Amino acid sequence: MERRGNFIDGEYDGLREWFDRNGQLRERGNWIDGEFDGLYERFYENGQLEMRGNYQYGKPEGLFEWLDENGRLTETKTYRNGGLVK
């Protein structure tokens, strides 16, 4: 898998993207000071969104959604301070 992103003082910082060997985007997320912070998305091989959710200081925060390969919502989970709420 190819990775693209920035390093600042030896840590990931800013947008980071992962591509499969065919050049298809598979994951995308924002990093601050070496931790996930902000929107994170994962994609199926066909390019369709598989999952999305937000991180705050490296922990899941808020609504996370999972979709099938046709884009239909299949599951949701809500996190607060890194812990599963529902």
N, C-alpha and C positions, 0 to 999 in steps of 0.2 A: 504494500500500500504506500502510495506517495503522500507526503504531508507537506502542507504549505502553511507558513505562519511566521510570526516574528518572535525573536528572543530579545529580552532586555535584561541585562545583568544575569544572564544564564537561565532565565525563566521565560516560559511562554507568556506573551502579552499581546492582546488584540485578537483579531479573527484568526482561527486556525481551521484548515480544511483538510480532509482526508479523501483521496481518490483511489479507486481500484486500478488494477493494471490496465484496464481499457480506458482510463481517463474519466470514468463516471464518478461524480461526487457521491460519496457514501456517508460522510459525517461533516458537520460544520458546527463550530461553537466559539464563543468568546472567552478569552482568558484574561485575568488580571492578576499580576504578581504570581504566576504559576498555578492558579486555580481557575476552574470553570466559574464564570460570572456572566450571567446574561443568558440569552437564548441558545439552546442546544437543539440540533436537528439531526436525525438519522434517516437515510434514504434506502429504498429497495434498489436492486440491480436495474429495474426498469425506470429509475429516476423518481418514482412516486415517493412522497413523504411517508415514512414508517412511524416516526415518533418525534414529538417535540415537547420541550419543557424548559423552564428557567432554573438557573442556578444562582445562588447568592453566596459569595465567599466559599465556593466549592461544595455547597450543599444544595440538594433540590429544594425549590421554593415555589409554591403555587401549583397551578394546574399542569399536569402532564397528560398528553394525549397519544394514543396509539391508533394507527389506521391500517387497514388491510391494503393489499397491492392495488386495489381499485379506488383507494382514497376514502373508503367508508370508515367512520369512527368505530372502533371496536372496544376500546377501554379508556377509562380516565382514572387518574389518581390525583389526589391533592396532598401537597407537602407543606409543612410549616416548620421552619428552623431545622430542616433536614429530616424531620420525622413524618411518617405517613399519617395523614389525618383521616382520609377516606378514599 
